[in-house]
Amino acid sequence: MNNLEKIRVLVLDDEKDFTEELCEYLTHLGMDAVEANTASEGMKVLSRSGFDLLVLDVRLGAVNGLDVLKEVKKMYPGMEVIVVSAHGDMDTVINAMRLGAFDYLRKPFRHIDIQIAIERTRKFLWVQRKLRQAEEKNSLISKSLEEKIDRQFIGVSSQIQEVFDAAMTAASYPDSNVLITGESGTGKENIARIIHYSSTRKNHVFCAVNSSAITETLLESEFFGHKKGSFTGAIEDKMGFFEVCNNGTLFLDEIADMPLNLQAKILRASEEKIITRVGDTKQIPTNFRIISATNHDIEQKVTRKEFRLDLFHRLNTLHIHIPPLRQHRDDIRPLLLYYVELFSVQFNKPRVQIDERVFDVLMSYDFPGNVRELRNMAERAIILCKADVLSPADFPVRAGLQTSDPTPEAARRPAPNPPTTEPESSDLKSHERALIRSALKQCSYNQTAAAELLGITRDTLIRKMKKHQICITRKDDSES
């Protein structure tokens, strides 16, 4: 393949005659072939130089070649392996493929057989490299930063470039708090991690906390820590989030759902940078930065007295808004290419391609779940596909959402049926209460299913049930 650089192959087999003969043949084909005759020798050779392909015997003296395969795929996930054996049975073949082998050949085989197997591998390696080049062009972060945040950030649109530029600006001011807003699934935590790991705080802790997931009885202990014996169950001293994040970053997700009684304490701690553990009198200085995120209109929450104005101003020193995917559709193609490649490799389906019609369908879809929904779509398509080409049938979308409706709640899931009884009044609170009760009833009071139906998280549903004093009962829609 002309546009593929020379393939480097390691032939690992305990038969010296076999490795010499095969290396000579592969070199004649224009490859860079190296031989090794023991497992330890092979691992040393691999550690010294980069290889594209390993030809591996199942039996290496007293060593099981499948154990070597497992170790190789763990240490060098990008390298392909062709397993060969004179003693293999079907179980060996199955185990080898499960462990990540690209192909399997039974000895003795003709030179043409190994050539065909390597040609298949060459084509895959070429596709991988081309996609890797495309990824690097579409990725807005460096490979080293990607490894640190354990995430990718793909985009070609001007909107996403602006978000990335804003994140880089925030990273340059490591003591300033940042508020990130955007719909669910837009990648707010990705941006928070990019800011942290691009700043001078990158060598210290990044601690992500869901502000609504901590029970009220543990709020103070979790954030400020506690002293041994300060309450039942406090069997030892414990550091809180603020102390753990000294010189690092505290990421507060779903900040708008934080209970009011905690907001005042968060405000004071963020201003003074001094905390006191529960049950202690000693003051502990800590230098942390807060990056917070929400998918709510937090200014409306402030207007309704559900969020403190002074805390809002404290957290909103720098503001980054991530637009929904439907507002930067140019990123759908590179994102889909990235996720299809990711899951193809993960599920050992290397030759999966995408029918051009898929892009046409997805470009007209509104993605209420944003990038997270697109990722889930790609994963599902790869898992369920039976062919080598993904078609529009592999990406089912509801026709009703193939519009440009900007409403975040226009989700793929069916909407709850309207309440069978009229709400007590025409105010928003009563309508919300009635809608929650209706969804619970439709789902036989299964909170997870009801939350899915309403398009919110289970934690949010539970909070709203407490707010509206809705009890779970199967008798009727009664309230406490």
VEXMARFI-187715 format. One record per residue (C-alpha): residue in three letters; z, x, y. Coordinates in pm, 1 decimal, padded with zeros to 6 digits. Example, Ala and Ser with C-alpha at 12.3 -4.5 7.8 and 13.67 -1.06 7.14 Angstrom:
   nuti         c3         c1         c2
    ALA    00780.0    01230.0   -00450.0
    SER    00714.0    01367.0   -00106.0
//
This chain:
   nuti         c3         c1         c2
    MET    00000.0    00000.0    00000.0
    ASN   -00125.5    00187.6    00304.7
    ASN    00122.2    00059.0    00558.8
    LEU    00421.2    00140.4    00339.7
    GLU    00570.2    00486.6    00365.7
    LYS    00605.7    00686.6    00042.5
    ILE    00851.6    00525.9   -00198.2
    ARG    01143.2    00740.4   -00315.3
    VAL    01231.9    00675.3   -00681.4
    LEU    01524.3    00801.0   -00888.7
    VAL    01473.7    00787.3   -01267.9
    LEU    01817.1    00781.6   -01435.9
    ASP    01801.7    00813.1   -01816.6
    ASP    01983.4    01029.2   -02071.5
    GLU    01653.0    01124.7   -02240.1
    LYS    01523.1    01435.8   -02064.1
    ASP    01169.7    01399.9   -02204.4
    PHE    01149.7    01041.2   -02077.6
    THR    01261.2    01124.5   -01722.4
    GLU    01027.7    01423.9   -01696.1
    GLU    00726.2    01230.9   -01820.2
    LEU    00794.2    00927.4   -01599.1
    CYS    00861.2    01136.9   -01287.9
    GLU    00536.7    01326.5   -01343.3
    TYR    00345.0    00997.9   -01373.0
    LEU    00509.0    00844.9   -01062.2
    THR    00442.9    01160.9   -00861.0
    HIS    00077.7    01137.7   -00967.1
    LEU    00075.1    00782.1   -00823.9
    GLY    00186.5    00920.1   -00487.2
    MET    00558.4    00848.0   -00506.5
    ASP    00849.3    01082.7   -00444.8
    ALA    01019.6    01082.3   -00788.4
    VAL    01349.0    01253.0   -00880.2
    GLU    01520.6    01259.8   -01220.9
    ALA    01883.6    01255.7   -01338.4
    ASN    02019.8    01244.8   -01693.6
    THR    02385.3    01141.3   -01653.6
    ALA    02558.1    00869.0   -01457.1
    SER    02762.5    01116.5   -01251.7
    GLU    02455.8    01324.8   -01171.0
    GLY    02264.4    01012.8   -01071.7
    MET    02540.3    00892.4   -00833.0
    LYS    02553.7    01237.4   -00671.5
    VAL    02177.5    01237.1   -00616.4
    LEU    02193.9    00887.5   -00465.5
    SER    02472.0    00992.0   -00227.5
    ARG    02272.3    01287.3   -00094.7
    SER    01945.7    01113.2   -00010.4
    GLY    01808.9    00767.6    00053.2
    PHE    01611.0    00604.4   -00228.6
    ASP    01407.9    00284.2   -00233.6
    LEU    01405.3    00232.6   -00609.6
    LEU    01614.7    00321.2   -00915.3
    VAL    01472.7    00315.6   -01270.3
    LEU    01788.2    00282.0   -01479.9
    ASP    01849.3    00297.4   -01855.3
    VAL    02105.3    00054.3   -01996.5
    ARG    02259.6    00326.9   -02214.6
    LEU    02363.3    00655.3   -02052.4
    GLY    02554.5    00825.1   -02331.0
    ALA    02906.5    00679.9   -02327.1
    VAL    02843.6    00502.6   -01995.6
    ASN    02717.0    00144.2   -01975.8
    GLY    02414.3    00134.7   -01746.4
    LEU    02509.6   -00215.4   -01628.9
    ASP    02833.1   -00073.1   -01485.3
    VAL    02620.3    00180.3   -01297.7
    LEU    02396.1   -00105.5   -01177.3
    LYS    02696.0   -00297.1   -01044.0
    GLU    02821.0    00009.6   -00855.9
    VAL    02476.1    00092.4   -00718.3
    LYS    02420.0   -00261.0   -00582.6
    LYS    02762.7   -00249.9   -00421.9
    MET    02709.5    00088.5   -00254.7
    TYR    02335.6    00059.6   -00182.4
    PRO    02254.0   -00313.8   -00152.5
    GLY    01910.5   -00242.6   -00001.0
    MET    01790.5   -00037.7   -00300.1
    GLU    01599.6   -00214.1   -00578.6
    VAL    01662.6   -00142.8   -00948.8
    ILE    01430.7   -00169.4   -01250.6
    VAL    01635.8   -00167.1   -01572.4
    VAL    01483.9   -00020.7   -01893.1
    SER    01624.8   -00018.2   -02247.1
    ALA    01527.1    00029.8   -02610.5
    HIS    01824.3   -00174.5   -02732.3
    GLY    01845.5   -00469.6   -02496.4
    ASP    01874.9   -00832.0   -02600.2
    MET    01844.6   -01149.0   -02394.0
    ASP    02211.1   -01131.6   -02285.2
    THR    02150.6   -00780.6   -02149.9
    VAL    01847.5   -00902.0   -01956.9
    ILE    02039.9   -01195.2   -01808.8
    ASN    02337.5   -00977.2   -01712.2
    ALA    02110.5   -00717.9   -01551.6
    MET    01933.9   -00981.8   -01338.8
    ARG    02266.1   -01139.4   -01238.9
    LEU    02391.1   -00800.2   -01123.3
    GLY    02087.7   -00764.6   -00897.0
    ALA    01818.8   -00589.5   -01103.8
    PHE    01470.2   -00657.6   -00968.9
    ASP    01294.2   -00624.9   -01306.4
    TYR    01358.9   -00538.8   -01672.9
    LEU    01133.8   -00344.5   -01915.6
    ARG    01187.5   -00289.1   -02286.0
    LYS    01118.2    00056.7   -02430.2
    PRO    00874.2    00179.0   -02535.4
    PHE    00650.1    00058.1   -02253.5
    ARG    00310.0    00169.8   -02132.0
    HIS    00269.9    00353.2   -01805.0
    ILE    00072.9    00056.1   -01676.2
    ASP    00379.5   -00167.4   -01735.5
    ILE    00605.6    00041.6   -01513.6
    GLN    00325.6    00069.8   -01257.9
    ILE    00293.4   -00309.2   -01238.2
    ALA    00671.6   -00347.8   -01209.4
    ILE    00684.5   -00092.6   -00929.6
    GLU    00392.3   -00259.8   -00752.3
    ARG    00592.2   -00582.7   -00747.1
    THR    00882.5   -00386.1   -00603.5
    ARG    00654.2   -00212.4   -00350.6
    LYS    00537.5   -00549.3   -00219.6
    PHE    00896.2   -00668.8   -00186.1
    LEU    01003.8   -00349.0   -00012.2
    TRP    00712.2   -00384.2    00228.0
    VAL    00810.6   -00743.6    00311.3
    GLN    01171.7   -00634.2    00357.2
    ARG    01073.5   -00358.5    00597.2
    LYS    00841.0   -00581.5    00796.6
    LEU    01113.4   -00843.5    00828.5
    ARG    01365.6   -00576.6    00919.9
    GLN    01133.6   -00462.9    01198.4
    ALA    01100.4   -00824.0    01315.0
    GLU    01477.0   -00865.7    01305.6
    GLU    01527.4   -00557.8    01518.5
    LYS    01280.5   -00692.8    01773.7
    ASN    01449.4   -01034.7    01785.4
    SER    01808.6   -00912.6    01758.6
    LEU    01984.0   -00869.8    02090.6
    ILE    02254.6   -00642.2    01949.9
    SER    02244.3   -00296.4    01797.9
    LYS    02287.2   -00234.2    01425.3
    SER    02624.3   -00067.7    01482.9
    LEU    02750.9   -00362.9    01687.9
    GLU    02620.6   -00604.0    01423.4
    GLU    02823.5   -00421.1    01159.0
    LYS    03137.6   -00433.8    01373.9
    ILE    03122.0   -00805.7    01443.7
    ASP    02990.0   -00884.2    01092.7
    ARG    02738.0   -01120.8    01251.9
    GLN    02384.8   -01122.0    01390.8
    PHE    02270.3   -01244.3    01730.6
    ILE    01903.7   -01341.9    01715.7
    GLY    01701.1   -01467.6    02006.2
    VAL    01380.9   -01429.4    02205.7
    SER    01428.1   -01699.0    02470.5
    SER    01522.0   -01630.9    02830.1
    GLN    01823.5   -01863.6    02795.6
    ILE    01977.5   -01660.1    02513.9
    GLN    01892.5   -01334.6    02690.4
    GLU    02089.9   -01464.1    02991.4
    VAL    02386.0   -01544.8    02764.9
    PHE    02372.9   -01194.7    02617.7
    ASP    02350.0   -01034.7    02963.5
    ALA    02654.0   -01237.5    03073.6
    ALA    02842.9   -01118.2    02763.9
    MET    02757.7   -00756.5    02845.8
    THR    02880.8   -00808.1    03201.1
    ALA    03207.3   -00953.3    03069.6
    ALA    03243.6   -00655.1    02835.1
    SER    03232.4   -00425.3    03138.4
    TYR    03545.6   -00593.5    03279.4
    PRO    03791.3   -00570.6    02986.6
    ASP    04090.2   -00711.3    03178.7
    SER    03919.5   -01031.2    03295.6
    ASN    03962.7   -01352.1    03097.2
    VAL    03648.2   -01529.3    02976.7
    LEU    03580.9   -01897.2    02907.9
    ILE    03289.8   -01972.6    02672.9
    THR    03157.4   -02328.7    02660.0
    GLY    02892.9   -02489.6    02444.0
    GLU    02840.8   -02747.0    02173.7
    SER    02972.8   -02696.7    01823.7
    GLY    02757.8   -02452.9    01624.8
    THR    02609.7   -02263.6    01920.7
    GLY    02785.4   -01936.0    01834.7
    LYS    03077.9   -01914.9    02076.9
    GLU    03282.2   -01686.1    01851.0
    ASN    02978.2   -01458.4    01812.3
    ILE    02972.2   -01410.2    02189.2
    ALA    03348.5   -01350.3    02197.1
    ARG    03315.6   -01078.1    01932.4
    ILE    03020.8   -00919.9    02112.6
    ILE    03227.4   -00903.2    02432.9
    HIS    03526.3   -00748.4    02255.9
    TYR    03336.3   -00491.0    02050.1
    SER    03122.1   -00389.4    02348.4
    SER    03426.8   -00329.1    02568.0
    THR    03685.5   -00051.3    02589.2
    ARG    03916.5   -00272.2    02376.5
    LYS    03685.0   -00242.9    02074.9
    ASN    03916.2   -00011.6    01877.9
    HIS    04202.3   -00260.3    01893.4
    VAL    04265.2   -00601.9    01739.7
    PHE    04035.9   -00901.7    01784.0
    CYS    04247.1   -01201.6    01680.4
    ALA    04076.3   -01543.1    01649.8
    VAL    04305.5   -01846.4    01669.4
    ASN    04217.4   -02214.6    01638.4
    SER    04427.9   -02363.6    01916.7
    SER    04445.5   -02704.6    01751.8
    ALA    04513.9   -02600.1    01393.4
    ILE    04872.0   -02477.5    01437.8
    THR    05147.9   -02732.9    01383.3
    GLU    05362.9   -02800.4    01688.7
    THR    05680.2   -02680.8    01514.4
    LEU    05529.1   -02333.8    01468.5
    LEU    05346.7   -02298.8    01799.9
    GLU    05599.8   -02074.6    01972.8
    SER    05663.4   -01865.2    01663.7
    GLU    05291.9   -01806.9    01601.2
    PHE    05211.1   -01705.3    01958.3
    PHE    05532.1   -01526.4    02061.0
    GLY    05677.4   -01417.5    01726.9
    HIS    06037.1   -01465.7    01614.6
    LYS    06351.1   -01274.7    01527.9
    LYS    06499.7   -01280.9    01179.2
    GLY    06738.9   -01574.1    01136.4
    SER    06625.2   -01754.0    01451.9
    PHE    06544.6   -02066.2    01247.4
    THR    06532.2   -02183.0    00887.6
    GLY    06269.2   -01981.0    00704.9
    ALA    06270.2   -01688.9    00949.9
    ILE    06358.4   -01432.8    00683.5
    GLU    06230.4   -01133.4    00880.4
    ASP    06116.2   -01030.7    01227.1
    LYS    05759.5   -01138.5    01299.5
    MET    05510.0   -01038.0    01567.9
    GLY    05321.8   -01318.8    01742.3
    PHE    04956.7   -01330.2    01842.8
    PHE    05023.2   -01186.3    02190.0
    GLU    05205.6   -00886.3    02047.4
    VAL    04950.7   -00829.2    01770.5
    CYS    04672.9   -00824.2    02031.1
    ASN    04828.1   -00550.0    02243.6
    ASN    04533.4   -00360.5    02401.5
    GLY    04298.4   -00597.2    02215.2
    THR    04156.7   -00947.5    02252.3
    LEU    04304.8   -01289.0    02173.8
    PHE    04028.4   -01543.0    02108.9
    LEU    04151.1   -01900.1    02155.6
    ASP    03901.6   -02139.8    01998.8
    GLU    03908.3   -02512.7    02082.5
    ILE    04127.0   -02431.6    02384.9
    ALA    04082.4   -02781.0    02529.5
    ASP    04273.9   -02924.6    02233.0
    MET    04581.0   -02707.8    02291.6
    PRO    04899.0   -02918.9    02328.9
    LEU    05026.1   -02947.7    02687.0
    ASN    05370.2   -02811.2    02598.3
    LEU    05211.0   -02482.1    02491.6
    GLN    04972.4   -02456.8    02787.8
    ALA    05252.0   -02370.4    03034.9
    LYS    05379.2   -02092.4    02808.6
    ILE    05030.4   -01952.4    02758.6
    LEU    04982.4   -01951.0    03137.1
    ARG    05302.7   -01758.3    03198.7
    ALA    05233.8   -01505.0    02923.8
    SER    04877.6   -01445.1    03046.1
    GLU    05000.7   -01387.5    03402.4
    GLU    05304.2   -01169.3    03334.4
    LYS    05187.5   -00994.9    03013.6
    ILE    05549.7   -01002.3    02897.8
    ILE    05668.3   -01210.1    02600.7
    THR    05999.3   -01281.5    02429.9
    ARG    06023.0   -01357.9    02060.9
    VAL    06187.8   -01682.4    01950.0
    GLY    06559.0   -01618.2    01895.6
    ASP    06557.1   -01291.5    02090.7
    THR    06634.0   -01188.0    02448.9
    LYS    06439.8   -00862.3    02454.1
    GLN    06127.0   -00871.4    02670.4
    ILE    05816.0   -00710.0    02518.8
    PRO    05526.4   -00595.7    02740.5
    THR    05181.4   -00649.8    02592.1
    ASN    04836.4   -00587.6    02734.6
    PHE    04589.1   -00841.1    02596.5
    ARG    04274.8   -01012.9    02714.9
    ILE    04212.4   -01383.5    02649.6
    ILE    03867.0   -01511.1    02559.6
    SER    03874.0   -01887.2    02511.7
    ALA    03614.1   -02136.2    02393.7
    THR    03562.4   -02510.0    02386.5
    ASN    03294.3   -02764.9    02307.6
    HIS    03453.0   -03020.1    02542.7
    ASP    03394.5   -03079.3    02913.3
    ILE    03720.0   -02908.7    03007.4
    GLU    03692.6   -03006.1    03374.5
    GLN    03703.0   -03371.6    03270.5
    LYS    04013.3   -03290.6    03067.1
    VAL    04167.7   -03142.8    03381.8
    THR    04076.9   -03456.9    03579.0
    ARG    04241.1   -03675.2    03312.2
    LYS    04554.8   -03454.6    03323.1
    GLU    04496.9   -03349.9    02962.2
    PHE    04459.7   -02983.2    03053.2
    ARG    04649.2   -02785.6    03317.4
    LEU    04445.0   -02698.7    03625.9
    ASP    04630.4   -02370.9    03679.7
    LEU    04565.1   -02259.1    03319.2
    PHE    04199.0   -02358.7    03352.9
    HIS    04161.2   -02133.3    03657.7
    ARG    04349.0   -01855.1    03480.7
    LEU    04118.2   -01865.8    03177.3
    ASN    03797.8   -01925.8    03372.3
    THR    03768.8   -01593.5    03554.0
    LEU    03429.2   -01540.2    03391.6
    HIS    03239.3   -01838.1    03249.4
    ILE    02962.0   -01820.4    02988.9
    HIS    02780.2   -02137.0    02881.2
    ILE    02572.3   -02130.1    02561.9
    PRO    02293.7   -02390.6    02571.0
    PRO    02227.8   -02607.6    02262.6
    LEU    01943.8   -02499.2    02034.3
    ARG    01724.5   -02790.9    02146.0
    GLN    01715.1   -02631.0    02492.7
    HIS    01580.4   -02296.3    02366.5
    ARG    01346.8   -02394.9    02084.9
    ASP    01165.7   -02059.8    02101.5
    ASP    01455.6   -01917.7    01900.3
    ILE    01406.8   -02154.0    01603.9
    ARG    01134.8   -01940.6    01443.3
    PRO    01313.3   -01601.0    01458.3
    LEU    01640.7   -01761.7    01349.8
    LEU    01478.6   -01931.1    01050.6
    LEU    01298.8   -01611.3    00949.4
    TYR    01626.9   -01424.3    00963.4
    TYR    01825.6   -01679.1    00759.7
    VAL    01552.2   -01725.1    00497.3
    GLU    01540.3   -01348.2    00448.0
    LEU    01920.3   -01330.1    00436.7
    PHE    01959.0   -01599.2    00170.0
    SER    01650.4   -01487.9   -00023.9
    VAL    01814.3   -01151.8   -00083.4
    GLN    02157.1   -01305.3   -00140.1
    PHE    02029.2   -01547.0   -00406.2
    ASN    01777.6   -01300.4   -00556.2
    LYS    01468.4   -01495.5   -00447.2
    PRO    01279.9   -01213.5   -00274.6
    ARG    00930.2   -01358.3   -00252.3
    VAL    01007.3   -01684.6   -00072.8
    GLN    00772.2   -01752.2    00219.4
    ILE    00761.7   -02030.4    00480.6
    ASP    00482.7   -02283.2    00521.3
    GLU    00376.1   -02292.8    00887.9
    ARG    00427.9   -02670.5    00889.5
    VAL    00803.3   -02613.2    00852.4
    PHE    00815.2   -02462.9    01200.2
    ASP    00626.1   -02762.8    01340.7
    VAL    00881.9   -03002.0    01189.6
    LEU    01185.2   -02805.5    01306.0
    MET    01047.5   -02751.1    01655.5
    SER    01050.4   -03128.4    01705.2
    TYR    01404.5   -03168.1    01566.6
    ASP    01704.4   -03183.6    01798.8
    PHE    01956.5   -02987.7    01586.9
    PRO    02278.8   -03168.5    01680.4
    GLY    02460.3   -02903.7    01474.5
    ASN    02275.8   -02624.2    01658.4
    VAL    02240.2   -02276.7    01502.0
    ARG    02504.5   -02352.2    01238.5
    GLU    02296.1   -02648.5    01119.6
    LEU    01979.9   -02437.1    01104.9
    ARG    02163.8   -02176.3    00896.8
    ASN    02287.3   -02445.7    00656.0
    MET    01935.3   -02587.8    00629.1
    ALA    01794.6   -02246.0    00537.8
    GLU    02067.4   -02181.9    00280.4
    ARG    02012.5   -02521.5    00118.2
    ALA    01634.0   -02472.7    00111.9
    ILE    01662.2   -02133.2   -00059.0
    ILE    01910.7   -02262.4   -00317.2
    LEU    01706.1   -02569.8   -00411.4
    CYS    01349.3   -02442.4   -00376.9
    LYS    01144.0   -02421.4   -00698.0
    ALA    00832.7   -02260.9   -00550.7
    ASP    00760.4   -01934.1   -00372.6
    VAL    00677.2   -02115.0   -00048.7
    LEU    00920.1   -02333.0    00149.2
    SER    00755.9   -02657.3    00260.5
    PRO    00866.1   -02931.3    00503.8
    ALA    01009.1   -03117.5    00202.9
    ASP    01267.4   -02838.9    00171.7
    PHE    01392.0   -02915.1    00525.9
    PRO    01462.6   -03289.5    00534.4
    VAL    01546.4   -03416.8    00881.7
    ARG    01608.1   -03769.9    01000.7
    ALA    01310.8   -03908.1    01188.5
    GLY    01542.3   -04061.2    01447.3
    LEU    01649.7   -03714.8    01555.6
    GLN    01300.1   -03575.3    01596.3
    THR    01328.5   -03649.9    01967.1
    SER    01471.3   -03477.0    02266.5
    ASP    01791.7   -03680.1    02288.7
    PRO    02042.0   -03442.3    02452.0
    THR    02348.6   -03622.6    02319.6
    PRO    02554.3   -03388.0    02096.2
    GLU    02671.7   -03677.6    01883.1
    ALA    02315.7   -03761.1    01773.1
    ALA    02391.3   -03611.3    01435.7
    ARG    02210.4   -03631.6    01103.4
    ARG    02498.2   -03823.0    00949.5
    PRO    02484.2   -04205.6    00988.5
    ALA    02685.5   -04345.8    01274.1
    PRO    02992.3   -04559.0    01195.6
    ASN    02929.1   -04931.1    01195.8
    PRO    03050.5   -05104.7    01510.2
    PRO    03408.3   -05231.7    01486.4
    THR    03429.7   -05576.6    01330.3
    THR    03689.5   -05681.6    01587.6
    GLU    03667.6   -05648.1    01961.6
    PRO    03882.7   -05372.3    02115.8
    GLU    04186.1   -05491.8    02309.3
    SER    04019.7   -05401.8    02638.0
    SER    03701.7   -05254.4    02773.1
    ASP    03850.4   -04912.4    02849.4
    LEU    03728.7   -04595.9    02672.7
    LYS    04061.2   -04536.9    02497.0
    SER    04049.3   -04874.8    02323.4
    HIS    03689.0   -04824.5    02215.1
    GLU    03773.5   -04483.1    02072.1
    ARG    04069.6   -04626.0    01882.1
    ALA    03856.1   -04905.3    01737.7
    LEU    03578.6   -04665.6    01639.6
    ILE    03820.8   -04434.3    01456.0
    ARG    03979.0   -04725.0    01270.3
    SER    03634.1   -04853.4    01172.9
    ALA    03525.7   -04511.2    01043.0
    LEU    03846.3   -04473.2    00840.9
    LYS    03799.7   -04813.9    00685.0
    GLN    03434.7   -04742.6    00593.6
    CYS    03542.2   -04418.3    00423.6
    SER    03830.3   -04577.1    00230.8
    TYR    04069.4   -04388.6    00458.7
    ASN    03941.9   -04048.2    00349.9
    GLN    04003.7   -03839.3    00663.2
    THR    03748.1   -03571.0    00580.9
    ALA    03472.5   -03825.9    00521.2
    ALA    03569.1   -04022.5    00833.7
    ALA    03559.0   -03708.4    01046.2
    GLU    03213.4   -03626.2    00905.5
    LEU    03098.5   -03979.1    00988.3
    LEU    03226.5   -03948.6    01345.1
    GLY    03077.1   -03602.8    01390.6
    ILE    03411.4   -03431.6    01460.9
    THR    03636.6   -03195.5    01267.5
    ARG    03920.6   -03323.9    01049.4
    ASP    04175.4   -03153.3    01279.3
    THR    04031.6   -03336.3    01579.4
    LEU    04043.2   -03667.7    01390.2
    ILE    04410.4   -03614.5    01301.3
    ARG    04495.1   -03537.7    01664.1
    LYS    04315.3   -03848.3    01782.6
    MET    04492.4   -04059.0    01518.1
    LYS    04827.1   -03932.1    01648.4
    LYS    04716.2   -03994.5    02006.2
    HIS    04622.8   -04356.0    01928.4
    GLN    04912.8   -04403.6    01682.4
    ILE    04681.0   -04488.3    01395.9
    CYS    04850.5   -04493.3    01055.2
    ILE    04665.5   -04447.3    00725.8
    THR    04706.7   -04768.5    00531.6
    ARG    04480.0   -04948.7    00288.0
    LYS    04615.2   -05294.2    00367.3
    ASP    04416.9   -05335.6    00683.5
    ASP    04349.7   -05157.3    01009.8
    SER    04710.5   -05183.4    01117.6
    GLU    04864.0   -04945.0    01368.6
    SER    05215.6   -04811.5    01380.1
//
